[in-house]
Amino acid sequence: MFDYTHSDPSQVEYVAIGNSDTLSDGERLFVELGDKAIVVFNIKGEYYAIGDVCSHDEGPLGDGDVEAFEITCPRHGALFDIRTGKALQLPAVVDIPVYPVRERNGQIEIGIPSG
């Protein structure tokens, strides 16, 4: 998968997904942007966005337990780093997509690769 947080800024289009005051610390927000299912997290005032799909079996990931910056897949227990998308524990061996997130004018925006 891809770490879009390190994409060339000229090749990323930011899309507003909601007001920043609607996503409190420790909460998550599920969004669909085109064909991408994405989960946005507020962890200690910082926003992170991952693809809502486990690379092990394509199942939903966003409902998994979060501890610090790690999410556990609710289906088979694969573990991923929310900041980098890195697969940390079997059965997953492939990383998941992560997207840049920013707050601008009170809005949370997710960066999606353009083109």
Backbone as a chain_set.jsonl record, in Angstrom:
{"seq": "MFDYTHSDPSQVEYVAIGNSDTLSDGERLFVELGDKAIVVFNIKGEYYAIGDVCSHDEGPLGDGDVEAFEITCPRHGALFDIRTGKALQLPAVVDIPVYPVRERNGQIEIGIPSG", "coords": {"N": [[0.85, -1.173, 0.0], [0.28, 2.392, 0.127], [2.07, 5.194, 1.417], [0.793, 8.039, 1.573], [1.346, 10.338, 2.88], [3.82, 11.293, 2.376], [3.785, 12.237, -0.177], [4.351, 14.217, -3.109], [3.501, 17.516, -2.587], [2.297, 18.971, -4.651], [0.898, 17.088, -5.986], [-1.222, 16.317, -4.526], [-4.559, 16.529, -3.526], [-6.494, 18.321, -1.332], [-9.31, 17.52, 0.642], [-12.106, 18.698, 2.309], [-13.543, 17.328, 5.219], [-15.066, 17.809, 7.422], [-15.918, 19.775, 10.376], [-13.37, 20.705, 12.653], [-13.98, 20.708, 15.36], [-15.753, 18.644, 15.697], [-14.497, 16.261, 15.998], [-13.318, 14.914, 18.589], [-10.597, 14.408, 20.968], [-9.36, 11.139, 20.901], [-11.414, 10.12, 19.402], [-12.854, 8.788, 16.323], [-13.483, 9.073, 12.809], [-15.386, 8.002, 10.111], [-15.081, 8.082, 6.637], [-15.986, 8.344, 3.171], [-14.274, 8.795, 0.283], [-14.576, 9.201, -2.91], [-13.655, 6.192, -4.27], [-12.418, 5.396, -1.986], [-12.33, 4.179, 1.246], [-11.939, 5.625, 4.307], [-10.483, 6.191, 7.519], [-10.4, 8.586, 10.011], [-8.486, 9.716, 12.694], [-8.347, 11.301, 15.892], [-5.756, 11.755, 17.84], [-4.571, 12.64, 20.752], [-4.865, 15.342, 20.015], [-3.751, 15.443, 17.484], [-4.223, 14.726, 14.047], [-4.812, 11.796, 12.116], [-4.962, 9.682, 9.255], [-6.109, 6.686, 7.83], [-6.441, 4.008, 5.43], [-9.493, 2.26, 5.44], [-9.188, -0.604, 5.527], [-8.042, -3.83, 6.012], [-4.92, -5.129, 5.189], [-4.508, -7.806, 5.194], [-6.849, -9.378, 4.694], [-8.617, -7.774, 3.369], [-10.692, -6.883, 4.922], [-12.768, -4.71, 7.037], [-11.094, -2.224, 8.945], [-11.222, -0.029, 10.619], [-12.873, -0.182, 12.93], [-11.386, -1.373, 14.824], [-9.526, -1.933, 17.919], [-7.776, 0.756, 19.424], [-4.633, 1.603, 20.598], [-2.436, 3.798, 21.928], [-0.642, 4.627, 19.169], [-1.443, 2.565, 17.569], [-3.468, 0.258, 15.774], [-5.618, -2.494, 16.04], [-6.705, -5.051, 13.985], [-10.086, -5.971, 13.905], [-10.866, -8.454, 13.026], [-8.839, -10.538, 12.612], [-6.701, -9.847, 14.192], [-4.417, -8.526, 13.207], [-1.903, -5.997, 13.39], [-1.361, -2.507, 13.106], [0.528, 0.493, 12.507], [-0.815, 3.585, 13.005], [0.244, 6.012, 12.254], [2.08, 5.528, 10.199], [1.175, 3.414, 8.662], [2.392, 0.995, 8.676], [2.575, -2.526, 8.761], [2.552, -4.334, 11.692], [2.216, -6.745, 12.948], [1.58, -10.181, 12.437], [-1.485, -11.559, 11.163], [-0.991, -9.862, 8.997], [1.196, -8.677, 6.475], [1.61, -6.746, 4.692], [1.719, -3.254, 4.327], [-0.715, -0.655, 5.145], [-2.657, 1.952, 3.494], [-1.858, 5.36, 4.263], [-2.862, 8.713, 4.82], [-2.236, 12.211, 4.294], [-3.229, 14.624, 6.71], [-4.746, 17.668, 7.549], [-5.526, 20.633, 9.433], [-7.487, 23.308, 8.593], [-8.685, 26.521, 8.623], [-10.607, 25.798, 10.554], [-11.544, 23.421, 9.551], [-11.238, 19.908, 8.975], [-9.049, 18.39, 6.762], [-8.355, 15.971, 4.275], [-5.67, 14.666, 2.448], [-5.696, 13.601, -0.799], [-4.3, 11.632, -3.36], [-3.89, 13.26, -6.437], [-5.06, 12.86, -9.774]], "CA": [[0.0, 0.0, 0.0], [1.039, 3.62, -0.058], [2.131, 6.238, 2.424], [0.544, 9.272, 0.837], [1.768, 11.492, 3.667], [5.084, 11.764, 1.824], [3.576, 12.554, -1.592], [4.651, 15.567, -3.581], [2.329, 18.347, -2.298], [1.634, 19.418, -5.878], [0.127, 15.971, -6.515], [-2.223, 15.971, -3.52], [-5.725, 17.409, -3.449], [-7.096, 18.237, 0.0], [-10.765, 17.506, 0.652], [-12.657, 18.948, 3.642], [-14.451, 16.255, 5.632], [-15.887, 18.24, 8.547], [-15.366, 20.738, 11.33], [-12.405, 20.107, 13.573], [-14.548, 20.547, 16.698], [-16.618, 17.47, 15.751], [-13.675, 15.067, 16.219], [-12.614, 15.12, 19.859], [-9.473, 13.529, 21.263], [-9.725, 9.742, 21.105], [-12.5, 9.713, 18.517], [-12.549, 8.489, 14.93], [-14.518, 9.454, 11.851], [-15.349, 7.206, 8.892], [-15.474, 8.858, 5.462], [-15.801, 7.76, 1.844], [-13.843, 9.79, -0.688], [-14.524, 8.439, -4.149], [-13.654, 4.758, -3.996], [-11.557, 5.167, -0.829], [-12.887, 4.185, 2.6], [-10.866, 6.183, 5.134], [-10.798, 6.467, 8.919], [-9.607, 9.683, 10.547], [-8.36, 9.63, 14.144], [-7.77, 12.388, 16.668], [-4.981, 11.165, 18.924], [-3.893, 13.701, 21.516], [-4.916, 16.602, 19.284], [-3.18, 15.298, 16.147], [-5.082, 13.954, 13.158], [-4.2, 10.767, 11.287], [-5.951, 9.036, 8.389], [-5.685, 5.423, 7.232], [-7.448, 3.291, 4.667], [-10.311, 1.393, 6.285], [-9.124, -1.947, 4.959], [-6.902, -4.616, 6.478], [-4.195, -5.684, 4.052], [-4.485, -9.272, 5.307], [-7.986, -10.035, 4.039], [-9.494, -6.735, 2.808], [-11.793, -6.603, 5.831], [-12.747, -3.377, 7.642], [-10.084, -2.077, 9.989], [-11.471, 1.147, 11.439], [-13.55, -0.455, 14.197], [-10.453, -2.065, 15.713], [-9.066, -1.277, 19.139], [-6.634, 1.646, 19.258], [-3.829, 1.844, 21.787], [-1.375, 4.726, 21.508], [-0.747, 4.888, 17.733], [-1.598, 1.28, 16.904], [-4.826, -0.259, 15.647], [-5.695, -3.937, 15.879], [-7.816, -5.462, 13.136], [-11.05, -6.7, 14.722], [-11.162, -9.786, 12.477], [-7.815, -11.558, 12.822], [-5.681, -9.383, 15.12], [-3.26, -7.839, 12.622], [-1.63, -4.735, 14.074], [-0.8, -1.505, 12.206], [0.854, 1.808, 13.033], [-1.716, 4.569, 12.405], [1.031, 7.119, 11.702], [2.859, 5.144, 9.014], [0.519, 2.338, 7.928], [3.233, -0.196, 8.713], [2.072, -3.759, 9.374], [3.414, -4.621, 12.837], [1.974, -8.066, 13.507], [0.869, -11.133, 11.593], [-1.257, -12.147, 9.861], [-0.714, -8.879, 7.938], [2.593, -8.428, 6.145], [1.6, -5.61, 3.767], [1.288, -2.011, 4.962], [-1.985, -0.063, 4.707], [-2.466, 3.345, 3.078], [-2.039, 6.48, 5.184], [-3.107, 9.943, 4.074], [-1.955, 13.427, 5.063], [-4.396, 15.314, 7.264], [-4.431, 18.99, 8.078], [-6.643, 21.46, 9.882], [-7.403, 24.601, 7.916], [-9.888, 27.339, 8.809], [-11.59, 25.061, 11.344], [-11.958, 22.214, 8.838], [-10.287, 18.806, 8.813], [-8.893, 18.07, 5.347], [-7.55, 14.799, 3.957], [-4.979, 14.768, 1.162], [-5.891, 12.456, -1.696], [-3.469, 11.791, -4.561], [-4.632, 13.736, -7.607], [-4.701, 12.212, -11.037]], "C": [[0.895, 1.234, 0.0], [0.951, 4.549, 1.145], [2.013, 7.565, 1.689], [0.959, 10.506, 1.619], [3.078, 12.068, 3.153], [4.986, 12.047, 0.33], [4.014, 13.977, -1.883], [3.41, 16.424, -3.363], [1.589, 18.833, -3.554], [0.777, 18.319, -6.49], [-0.93, 15.482, -5.532], [-3.324, 17.012, -3.541], [-6.365, 17.217, -2.079], [-8.603, 18.398, -0.094], [-11.232, 17.703, 2.092], [-13.656, 17.844, 3.983], [-15.315, 16.64, 6.831], [-15.168, 19.224, 9.434], [-14.445, 20.035, 12.317], [-12.988, 19.912, 14.974], [-15.483, 19.345, 16.811], [-15.84, 16.183, 16.003], [-12.8, 15.301, 17.442], [-11.48, 14.119, 20.021], [-9.977, 12.117, 21.551], [-10.831, 9.243, 20.197], [-11.991, 9.429, 17.115], [-13.755, 8.814, 14.064], [-14.323, 8.639, 10.585], [-15.846, 8.059, 7.731], [-15.232, 8.034, 4.197], [-15.424, 8.902, 0.92], [-13.611, 9.068, -2.003], [-14.62, 6.968, -3.818], [-12.811, 4.396, -2.777], [-12.35, 5.268, 0.479], [-11.738, 4.56, 3.533], [-11.378, 6.395, 6.557], [-9.832, 7.547, 9.401], [-9.652, 9.598, 12.068], [-7.857, 10.947, 14.708], [-7.085, 11.724, 17.854], [-4.152, 12.275, 19.554], [-3.784, 14.996, 20.712], [-4.289, 16.581, 17.91], [-4.095, 14.401, 15.323], [-4.258, 12.999, 12.303], [-5.299, 10.115, 10.465], [-5.351, 7.786, 7.762], [-6.806, 4.888, 6.346], [-8.188, 2.338, 5.588], [-10.362, -0.011, 5.693], [-7.86, -2.638, 5.47], [-6.224, -5.244, 5.264], [-4.132, -7.209, 4.094], [-5.627, -9.911, 4.526], [-9.015, -9.052, 3.481], [-10.711, -6.443, 3.684], [-11.677, -5.203, 6.414], [-11.806, -3.336, 8.84], [-10.469, -1.028, 11.028], [-12.157, 0.926, 12.761], [-12.639, -1.144, 15.204], [-10.08, -1.249, 16.928], [-7.821, -0.444, 18.838], [-5.955, 1.808, 20.608], [-2.607, 2.621, 21.34], [-1.576, 5.025, 20.024], [-0.918, 3.602, 16.938], [-3.062, 0.855, 16.895], [-4.753, -1.749, 15.367], [-6.907, -4.269, 15.032], [-8.791, -6.304, 13.958], [-11.316, -8.125, 14.227], [-10.112, -10.836, 12.85], [-6.63, -11.072, 13.65], [-4.428, -8.77, 14.518], [-3.129, -6.472, 13.272], [-0.925, -3.783, 13.112], [-0.49, -0.228, 12.967], [-0.001, 2.831, 12.291], [-0.938, 5.702, 11.748], [1.687, 6.779, 10.374], [2.179, 4.109, 8.127], [1.264, 1.023, 7.986], [2.525, -1.355, 9.409], [3.051, -4.179, 10.462], [3.287, -6.052, 13.356], [1.214, -8.919, 12.505], [-0.578, -11.238, 12.043], [-0.969, -11.147, 8.736], [0.786, -8.731, 7.738], [2.741, -7.237, 5.204], [1.06, -4.389, 4.508], [-0.051, -1.538, 4.406], [-1.746, 1.387, 4.294], [-2.68, 4.321, 4.234], [-2.102, 7.755, 4.349], [-2.734, 11.15, 4.925], [-3.267, 14.067, 5.522], [-3.927, 16.662, 7.773], [-5.716, 19.646, 8.566], [-6.446, 22.834, 9.26], [-8.737, 25.316, 8.054], [-10.996, 26.572, 9.531], [-12.099, 23.794, 10.692], [-10.843, 21.169, 8.869], [-10.258, 18.475, 7.326], [-7.971, 16.87, 5.189], [-6.949, 14.992, 2.585], [-5.117, 13.471, 0.374], [-5.013, 12.674, -2.922], [-4.331, 12.232, -5.757], [-4.144, 12.985, -8.837], [-4.76, 10.772, -11.044]], "O": [[2.116, 1.129, -0.113], [-0.088, 4.671, 1.794], [3.008, 8.136, 1.244], [0.93, 11.613, 1.081], [3.414, 13.212, 3.462], [6.007, 12.093, -0.356], [4.038, 14.829, -0.995], [2.351, 16.099, -3.9], [0.384, 19.077, -3.507], [0.008, 18.581, -7.415], [-1.467, 14.383, -5.675], [-3.065, 18.215, -3.571], [-6.733, 16.104, -1.704], [-9.115, 19.271, -0.795], [-10.814, 16.972, 2.99], [-14.497, 17.47, 3.165], [-16.203, 15.88, 7.219], [-13.974, 19.479, 9.275], [-14.713, 18.915, 12.754], [-12.532, 19.034, 15.706], [-15.965, 19.047, 17.904], [-16.44, 15.127, 16.202], [-11.688, 15.819, 17.339], [-11.408, 13.117, 19.31], [-10.901, 11.923, 22.342], [-11.156, 8.056, 20.22], [-10.864, 9.774, 16.759], [-14.894, 8.825, 14.53], [-13.219, 8.587, 10.043], [-16.902, 8.685, 7.822], [-14.381, 7.145, 4.169], [-16.172, 9.871, 0.789], [-12.589, 8.41, -2.194], [-15.565, 6.538, -3.156], [-12.518, 3.222, -2.554], [-12.957, 6.297, 0.777], [-10.698, 3.902, 3.549], [-12.542, 6.731, 6.773], [-8.618, 7.442, 9.227], [-10.719, 9.43, 12.658], [-7.044, 11.63, 14.085], [-7.74, 11.2, 18.754], [-3.184, 12.772, 18.978], [-2.749, 15.662, 20.723], [-4.288, 17.603, 17.223], [-4.669, 13.44, 15.835], [-3.171, 13.333, 11.833], [-6.437, 10.005, 10.92], [-4.24, 7.812, 7.233], [-7.968, 5.267, 6.495], [-7.574, 1.68, 6.427], [-11.434, -0.538, 5.398], [-6.758, -2.099, 5.372], [-6.892, -5.826, 4.408], [-3.736, -7.833, 3.11], [-5.413, -10.868, 3.782], [-10.14, -9.435, 3.159], [-11.663, -5.815, 3.223], [-10.627, -4.57, 6.309], [-11.732, -4.274, 9.633], [-10.081, -1.134, 12.191], [-12.043, 1.768, 13.651], [-13.068, -1.464, 16.312], [-10.286, -0.036, 16.971], [-6.933, -0.872, 18.102], [-6.594, 2.104, 21.618], [-1.841, 2.17, 20.489], [-2.588, 5.621, 19.656], [-0.575, 3.554, 15.757], [-3.795, 1.061, 17.863], [-3.939, -2.209, 14.566], [-8.015, -3.819, 15.325], [-8.376, -7.246, 14.633], [-11.93, -8.919, 14.94], [-10.459, -11.906, 13.349], [-5.649, -11.8, 13.801], [-3.465, -8.514, 15.241], [-4.125, -5.862, 13.659], [-0.011, -4.183, 12.391], [-1.156, 0.099, 13.949], [0.085, 2.931, 11.067], [-1.414, 6.293, 10.779], [1.835, 7.648, 9.514], [2.559, 3.94, 6.969], [0.819, 0.033, 7.405], [1.956, -1.199, 10.489], [4.239, -4.36, 10.197], [4.139, -6.522, 14.11], [0.318, -8.437, 11.812], [-0.863, -11.019, 13.22], [-0.722, -11.57, 7.607], [1.551, -8.668, 8.7], [3.852, -6.774, 4.945], [0.065, -4.48, 5.228], [-0.471, -1.966, 3.331], [-0.749, 1.988, 4.692], [-3.564, 4.134, 5.069], [-1.468, 7.853, 3.299], [-2.896, 11.12, 6.145], [-4.272, 14.048, 4.811], [-2.848, 16.783, 8.354], [-6.823, 19.274, 8.176], [-5.384, 23.444, 9.384], [-9.781, 24.797, 7.66], [-12.17, 26.677, 9.175], [-13.001, 23.149, 11.227], [-9.661, 21.502, 8.799], [-11.304, 18.299, 6.701], [-6.949, 16.756, 5.866], [-7.631, 15.431, 1.659], [-4.711, 12.398, 0.822], [-4.979, 13.776, -3.469], [-5.372, 11.637, -6.037], [-2.997, 12.547, -8.925], [-4.473, 10.147, -12.065]]}, "num_chains": 1, "name": "protein.A"}
